[in-house]
Amino acid sequence: MSSEELFNEAQRLLPGGVSSPVRAIKPYPFYVKSAQGSRIVDIDGNEYIDYCMGYGPLILGHAHPAIKMAVIGQLDKGWLYGTPIEQEVALAKEIARYYKSIEMVRFVNTGTEATMSAIRIARGFTERNKIIKIEGGFHGAHDAVLVKAGSGAATMGMPSSLGVPPEFTKHTLQAPFNNIGALSQVIDKFKEDVAAIIMEPVMGNVGPILPEDGYLQEVRALTKERDILLIFDEVITGFRLTVGGAQEYYNVTPDITTLGKILGGGLPIGAVGGRREIMEYVSPAGKVYQAGTFNGNPVSLTAGLATIEVLRSENVHEKLNDAGDSLRTQLRDLVTDKGLDYAVAGIGSMFKIFFGGEVRNYQGALKCDKDGYEQFFHRMHKDGVFLPPSQFETNFLSYAHTQEDIKRTIDAYEVNLS
C-alpha cells in the first residue's frame, strides 16, 4: 500500500488522518517504513536525509546501537512493573549531576506532562494563581498554555483551542521574548498573584529564536527581585546545547526545569525538577498531586541512561556543535550569494532559515513568508531532504549526520532556495 492509499484510509480512522497536527503534510504525508542513522525510508521506497529527528529527541540518530542494545536488555527483564526501580535513581543522579537547578526530580511521560506539573508545583509552592508565558512559546497541549499570542504587555490569555474555557486561561499572562521592559510591566500589573514565568530559554517551536545578550540574566534577576519562580522549559534544549542544557550554556539557573525528548533517547519521557524545598511539595512528600501509571518507565529510563553515556563518552556535543556552526555558515553564504532577504538562525545543533529578516520574537516570526517556506519544503522533500514542514519548527542535526549528508543538503538548499 502506498502513502497516498494509507492516508486515504487513515482519514476515516484518525482525526485529519494523523496522530499529531504537524504531521499533516499536504497533499498527504509520507509513511515511514524504517530509519537508520541520519536516514529514513518511506513505504514508497524513497530515502531522505532527516533533519526532523523525531522533532528533537534523536540527538544520536535513528536506531543507535547502544540505545537499541540497552532497550533489548531491559525488555528481556520486563517493561512495566508498577514499582520503584533502580534506573529511576540512576537517571535522577545523572540529571542532578548536570543540572545544578535540580536537586529532586519527578519522572513523567511527556514534555506536556512535565510543564503541566511544573506550573502546578509553582502555584502550590507560592500559593499564587497566575503564570506568565512568553508569546509563541510552546509548552505542550494542556489548557493553561494553549493561549493565543497577544500584541503587547500584560496581555490576558485567551484560549487558542476549542474546548478550553476562558476561565482556564484567565490566569495565563503573556509577554514578548527578548523584551525585559514588557515583562516587567506584566509583573508590576499582577505582581501580587504571579507564581511563575515559564519560558523556553531558546525558543524552539517558532524558530529557533535565541535570547539576546543578557536577556536571560535579566529575567533571572527580575524574578528573584519580585519573588517569582522561574521555570525553564528545556524539553527541546535539555541535553541538546550541552549535556546541561541551555541553563549550563548561558549560565542561568532557574528554580524549576522541565526535560523530555533527548532524556528518553527517543522513547516517551518527561521530567520536572527543581530545588529540594520546591519539589518536596510534590506528593507523596507534599500536597501538590502528581501521579502516573507509566511514570519512571523502565524502558525509557534505560534508553535515557544509555544516551547520556554516549553523549559523555564520545564527546558528542563538541563535534555536533562544530558541525552546526559549519552548516549555518554555509547557509548564510548561500543566502548572501543569492541576495535573499532571509535569516539563518540557530545554535549548537539547531538551525533554520527564516523566510524573512532577523527574528527576535514571535511577532517577528509571524511576518515570515509561510507559503514560500511550504513550497520550499516540498522542493527539498522531492530532493531527498526531510525538513520540518512548518516555518515554525526547528531543524536538528544529529551525531549520525555525516559530512556527505551535509554536503548533499547544502547542494539541495542551493538548488531550491529562491
C-alpha positions as CSV (number, residue, x, y, z in Angstrom):
1,M,0.0,0.0,0.0
2,S,1.3,3.5,-0.9
3,S,1.5,6.5,1.4
4,E,-1.4,8.1,-0.5
5,E,-3.6,5.0,-0.1
6,L,-2.7,4.7,3.6
7,F,-3.6,8.3,4.1
8,N,-7.0,7.9,2.4
9,E,-7.7,5.1,4.8
10,A,-6.3,7.0,7.8
11,Q,-8.7,9.9,7.2
12,R,-11.6,7.6,8.0
13,L,-10.0,6.4,11.3
14,L,-7.9,9.3,12.6
15,P,-8.8,13.0,13.0
16,G,-7.2,14.6,10.0
17,G,-5.6,11.3,9.2
18,V,-2.7,11.8,11.7
19,S,-1.9,11.4,15.3
20,S,-0.4,14.9,15.7
21,P,-1.2,18.1,13.7
22,V,2.4,18.8,12.5
23,R,2.4,15.5,10.6
24,A,-0.5,16.6,8.3
25,I,1.7,17.4,5.3
26,K,-0.3,18.4,2.2
27,P,-1.5,16.8,0.0
28,Y,-0.7,13.7,2.1
29,P,2.1,12.7,4.5
30,F,4.7,10.0,3.6
31,Y,4.6,6.9,5.8
32,V,8.0,5.8,7.1
33,K,9.0,2.1,6.9
34,S,12.4,2.2,8.6
35,A,15.1,4.6,9.8
36,Q,18.8,4.2,10.5
37,G,21.4,6.8,11.4
38,S,20.6,10.1,9.6
39,R,18.2,8.5,7.0
40,I,14.6,7.5,6.9
41,V,12.9,5.3,4.2
42,D,9.2,5.6,3.4
43,I,6.9,2.8,2.2
44,D,7.1,4.1,-1.3
45,G,10.8,3.3,-1.4
46,N,12.1,6.9,-1.0
47,E,15.1,7.7,1.2
48,Y,15.6,11.0,2.9
49,I,18.3,12.8,5.0
50,D,16.3,13.6,8.1
51,Y,16.6,16.9,9.9
52,C,13.4,16.5,12.0
53,M,14.9,13.7,14.0
54,G,11.6,13.0,15.8
55,Y,11.4,16.8,16.4
56,G,14.4,16.7,18.6
57,P,14.9,13.6,20.7
58,L,17.2,11.7,18.3
59,I,20.5,13.5,19.0
60,L,22.4,10.3,18.3
61,G,20.4,9.5,15.2
62,H,17.9,6.8,14.4
63,A,18.3,3.3,15.9
64,H,21.6,4.0,17.6
65,P,23.1,0.6,18.6
66,A,24.0,1.5,22.2
67,I,20.4,2.5,22.9
68,K,19.0,-0.5,20.9
69,M,21.0,-3.0,23.0
70,A,20.2,-1.3,26.3
71,V,16.5,-1.4,25.4
72,I,16.6,-5.0,24.3
73,G,18.4,-5.9,27.6
74,Q,15.6,-4.3,29.6
75,L,12.8,-5.9,27.5
76,D,14.2,-9.3,28.4
77,K,13.7,-8.3,32.1
78,G,10.2,-6.8,31.6
79,W,8.9,-3.4,30.6
80,L,6.4,-2.3,33.3
81,Y,6.5,-3.1,37.0
82,G,4.4,-0.5,38.8
83,T,7.1,-0.3,41.5
84,P,10.2,1.8,42.1
85,I,13.2,0.7,40.1
86,E,17.0,1.2,40.2
87,Q,17.1,3.1,36.9
88,E,15.0,6.0,38.2
89,V,17.5,6.6,41.0
90,A,20.4,6.3,38.5
91,L,18.9,8.7,36.0
92,A,17.9,11.2,38.7
93,K,21.6,11.2,39.8
94,E,22.7,11.9,36.2
95,I,20.2,14.8,35.9
96,A,21.3,16.3,39.2
97,R,24.9,15.9,38.2
98,Y,24.5,18.1,35.1
99,Y,21.6,20.5,36.1
100,K,22.5,22.5,39.2
101,S,19.0,23.8,39.3
102,I,17.7,20.3,40.0
103,E,18.1,18.6,43.4
104,M,15.0,16.4,43.1
105,V,13.1,15.2,40.1
106,R,9.7,13.6,39.2
107,F,9.7,11.5,36.1
108,V,6.6,11.7,33.8
109,N,5.9,10.5,30.3
110,T,5.8,13.6,28.0
111,G,7.0,17.2,27.9
112,T,3.4,18.2,28.2
113,E,3.0,16.4,31.5
114,A,6.3,18.0,32.7
115,T,5.2,21.6,32.0
116,M,1.7,21.0,33.3
117,S,3.2,19.6,36.6
118,A,5.8,22.4,36.8
119,I,3.0,25.0,36.7
120,R,1.0,23.1,39.3
121,I,4.1,22.8,41.6
122,A,4.9,26.6,41.2
123,R,1.3,27.5,42.1
124,G,1.3,25.2,45.0
125,F,4.6,26.4,46.4
126,T,3.8,30.1,46.0
127,E,0.1,29.9,46.7
128,R,-0.5,32.2,43.8
129,N,-2.6,31.7,40.6
130,K,-1.1,33.5,37.6
131,I,1.7,32.4,35.3
132,I,3.5,34.4,32.6
133,K,4.4,32.7,29.4
134,I,6.4,34.1,26.5
135,E,4.4,34.8,23.3
136,G,4.9,32.0,20.9
137,G,6.4,29.6,23.4
138,F,5.0,26.1,23.2
139,H,4.8,24.2,26.5
140,G,2.6,21.3,25.4
141,A,-1.1,20.8,24.7
142,H,-2.6,21.4,28.1
143,D,-5.2,24.0,28.9
144,A,-3.1,26.6,30.8
145,V,-0.7,27.1,28.0
146,L,-2.9,26.8,24.9
147,V,-3.1,30.6,24.7
148,K,-3.2,32.9,21.7
149,A,-0.4,35.3,21.4
150,G,-1.1,38.9,22.2
151,S,0.5,42.1,20.8
152,G,1.7,43.9,23.9
153,A,2.5,43.8,27.5
154,A,0.0,42.5,30.1
155,T,-1.9,40.5,27.5
156,M,-4.6,38.4,29.1
157,G,-4.6,34.8,27.8
158,M,-7.4,33.7,25.5
159,P,-7.8,30.0,24.5
160,S,-6.3,29.0,21.2
161,S,-8.3,25.8,21.1
162,L,-12.0,24.9,21.3
163,G,-12.8,23.0,24.4
164,V,-10.7,25.3,26.7
165,P,-13.0,27.5,28.8
166,P,-11.7,31.1,29.0
167,E,-11.8,30.7,32.8
168,F,-9.0,28.2,32.4
169,T,-6.6,30.7,30.8
170,K,-7.5,33.9,32.5
171,H,-4.6,33.3,34.8
172,T,-2.1,32.9,31.9
173,L,-0.4,36.2,31.0
174,Q,2.0,36.8,28.2
175,A,5.0,39.0,27.3
176,P,7.2,39.1,24.2
177,F,10.6,37.3,24.1
178,N,13.7,39.5,24.3
179,N,11.8,42.4,25.9
180,I,12.6,42.7,29.6
181,G,10.7,46.0,29.8
182,A,7.4,44.4,28.7
183,L,7.9,41.5,31.1
184,S,8.5,43.9,33.9
185,Q,5.2,45.7,33.1
186,V,3.2,42.5,33.2
187,I,4.7,41.6,36.6
188,D,4.1,45.1,38.0
189,K,0.4,44.9,37.0
190,F,-0.2,41.5,38.5
191,K,2.7,41.1,41.0
192,E,0.5,40.0,43.9
193,D,-0.6,36.9,42.2
194,V,2.2,35.8,39.8
195,A,3.5,32.4,40.7
196,A,6.0,31.8,37.9
197,I,7.3,32.7,34.5
198,I,7.6,29.7,32.2
199,M,9.8,30.1,29.1
200,E,12.0,28.3,26.6
201,P,15.5,29.8,27.1
202,V,15.9,29.3,23.3
203,M,12.5,29.3,21.6
204,G,12.3,26.1,19.7
205,N,8.8,25.9,18.2
206,V,8.9,29.2,16.3
207,G,12.4,29.2,15.1
208,P,14.8,28.7,16.8
209,I,14.9,32.2,18.3
210,L,17.9,32.9,20.5
211,P,17.9,35.1,23.6
212,E,19.7,38.4,23.1
213,D,22.9,39.1,25.2
214,G,22.0,39.4,28.8
215,Y,18.3,38.8,28.4
216,L,18.1,35.5,30.3
217,Q,20.2,37.0,33.1
218,E,17.9,40.0,33.3
219,V,14.9,37.7,33.5
220,R,16.6,35.7,36.3
221,A,17.4,38.9,38.2
222,L,13.9,40.3,37.8
223,T,12.2,37.1,39.0
224,K,14.4,37.0,42.1
225,E,13.8,40.6,42.9
226,R,10.0,40.1,42.6
227,D,10.0,36.7,44.4
228,I,8.6,34.9,41.4
229,L,9.7,31.4,40.3
230,L,11.5,30.9,37.0
231,I,10.7,27.8,35.0
232,F,12.9,26.9,32.1
233,D,11.2,24.6,29.7
234,E,14.2,22.6,28.4
235,V,12.2,19.9,26.7
236,I,14.0,20.8,23.5
237,T,17.3,22.3,24.7
238,G,17.9,19.9,27.5
239,F,20.9,17.7,26.6
240,R,20.9,19.5,23.2
241,L,23.1,22.5,23.5
242,T,25.3,20.8,26.2
243,V,24.6,17.9,28.4
244,G,23.5,20.5,31.0
245,G,21.2,22.2,28.5
246,A,20.7,25.9,27.9
247,Q,21.0,26.8,31.5
248,E,24.6,25.5,31.5
249,Y,25.3,27.1,28.1
250,Y,24.0,30.5,29.2
251,N,25.0,30.1,32.9
252,V,21.5,30.9,34.2
253,T,19.9,28.8,37.0
254,P,16.1,28.6,37.1
255,D,14.0,27.4,40.0
256,I,12.3,24.7,38.1
257,T,13.3,22.8,35.0
258,T,11.3,20.6,32.6
259,L,13.0,18.0,30.5
260,G,12.0,15.5,27.8
261,K,12.9,14.4,24.3
262,I,16.6,13.6,24.4
263,L,16.3,12.5,28.0
264,G,14.5,9.4,26.8
265,G,16.8,8.5,23.9
266,G,13.8,8.6,21.6
267,L,11.3,6.8,23.9
268,P,8.5,8.7,25.7
269,I,9.6,10.5,28.8
270,G,9.4,13.8,30.6
271,A,10.7,15.1,33.9
272,V,10.2,18.1,36.2
273,G,12.9,19.0,38.7
274,G,14.0,21.8,40.9
275,R,15.2,22.9,44.3
276,R,14.5,20.5,47.1
277,E,12.3,22.9,49.1
278,I,10.1,23.3,46.0
279,M,10.0,19.6,44.9
280,E,9.1,18.4,48.4
281,Y,5.7,19.9,47.8
282,V,5.0,17.1,45.3
283,S,3.0,14.1,46.5
284,P,3.5,11.9,48.4
285,A,6.0,14.2,50.2
286,G,3.7,17.2,49.8
287,K,0.2,18.3,48.8
288,V,0.8,19.0,45.1
289,Y,-0.7,15.9,43.4
290,Q,1.1,14.2,40.5
291,A,0.8,10.6,39.5
292,G,1.0,8.3,36.5
293,T,1.0,4.6,35.8
294,F,3.9,4.9,33.4
295,N,6.0,7.4,35.4
296,G,9.5,6.1,35.6
297,N,9.0,3.6,32.9
298,P,11.9,1.1,32.9
299,V,12.5,1.1,29.1
300,S,12.5,4.9,28.7
301,L,14.8,5.3,31.7
302,T,17.2,2.7,30.3
303,A,17.3,4.4,27.0
304,G,17.9,7.7,28.7
305,L,20.9,6.4,30.7
306,A,22.4,4.8,27.5
307,T,22.0,8.1,25.7
308,I,23.8,10.2,28.4
309,E,26.6,7.7,28.5
310,V,27.2,8.0,24.7
311,L,27.0,11.8,24.9
312,R,29.6,11.8,27.7
313,S,32.0,9.2,26.5
314,E,32.1,10.2,22.8
315,N,32.3,14.0,23.4
316,V,29.2,14.3,21.2
317,H,28.4,18.0,21.8
318,E,31.7,19.4,20.8
319,K,31.7,17.6,17.5
320,L,28.0,18.1,16.8
321,N,28.0,21.9,17.7
322,D,31.0,22.4,15.4
323,A,29.0,20.7,12.6
324,G,26.1,23.0,13.3
325,D,28.4,26.1,13.2
326,S,29.7,25.0,9.8
327,L,26.3,24.2,8.4
328,R,24.9,27.6,9.4
329,T,27.9,29.4,8.0
330,Q,27.4,27.7,4.6
331,L,23.7,28.5,4.7
332,R,24.4,32.2,5.4
333,D,26.9,32.3,2.5
334,L,24.2,30.8,0.2
335,V,21.6,33.3,1.3
336,T,24.0,36.2,0.8
337,D,25.1,34.9,-2.6
338,K,21.5,34.6,-3.8
339,G,20.7,38.1,-2.5
340,L,17.8,36.8,-0.4
341,D,16.3,38.7,2.5
342,Y,16.3,35.6,4.7
343,A,17.8,35.0,8.1
344,V,19.7,31.9,9.1
345,A,19.1,31.2,12.8
346,G,20.2,28.6,15.3
347,I,22.6,27.5,17.9
348,G,24.5,24.3,18.6
349,S,22.9,21.6,16.5
350,M,19.7,23.6,15.9
351,F,19.2,25.5,12.7
352,K,16.6,27.1,10.5
353,I,16.2,29.6,7.6
354,F,13.6,32.3,8.3
355,F,11.9,33.3,5.1
356,G,12.1,36.9,6.3
357,G,14.6,39.2,8.1
358,E,16.2,38.7,11.5
359,V,13.7,37.4,14.1
360,R,13.9,38.3,17.8
361,N,10.4,37.2,19.0
362,Y,7.1,35.6,17.9
363,Q,5.6,38.7,16.3
364,G,8.7,38.8,14.0
365,A,8.4,35.2,13.1
366,L,4.8,35.7,12.1
367,K,6.0,38.1,9.4
368,C,7.9,35.4,7.6
369,D,6.7,34.0,4.2
370,K,5.0,30.9,5.4
371,D,3.6,29.9,2.0
372,G,7.1,30.4,0.4
373,Y,8.6,28.1,3.1
374,E,5.9,25.5,2.4
375,Q,6.8,25.4,-1.3
376,F,10.5,25.2,-0.4
377,F,9.8,22.3,2.0
378,H,8.2,20.3,-0.9
379,R,11.1,21.0,-3.2
380,M,13.6,19.8,-0.6
381,H,11.5,16.8,0.1
382,K,11.5,15.9,-3.5
383,D,15.3,16.2,-3.5
384,G,15.5,13.7,-0.6
385,V,15.9,16.1,2.3
386,F,13.3,15.9,5.1
387,L,12.9,19.2,6.9
388,P,10.1,20.2,9.3
389,P,7.1,21.1,7.2
390,S,6.4,24.3,9.1
391,Q,8.3,27.6,9.1
392,F,7.7,27.5,12.8
393,E,9.7,24.4,13.7
394,T,13.5,23.8,14.3
395,N,15.8,21.6,12.2
396,F,18.0,19.3,14.2
397,L,21.4,17.8,13.3
398,S,22.3,14.5,14.9
399,Y,25.5,12.8,15.7
400,A,24.7,10.4,12.8
401,H,24.8,13.1,10.1
402,T,28.0,12.8,8.0
403,Q,29.9,15.4,6.1
404,E,28.5,13.8,2.9
405,D,24.9,14.3,4.3
406,I,25.7,17.9,5.0
407,K,27.2,18.4,1.5
408,R,24.2,16.9,-0.1
409,T,21.9,19.1,2.0
410,I,23.8,22.3,1.1
411,D,23.6,21.3,-2.6
412,A,19.8,20.9,-2.2
413,Y,19.5,24.2,-0.5
414,E,21.4,25.9,-3.3
415,V,19.1,24.4,-5.9
416,N,15.9,25.0,-4.1
417,L,16.3,28.3,-2.3
418,S,14.7,31.2,-4.1
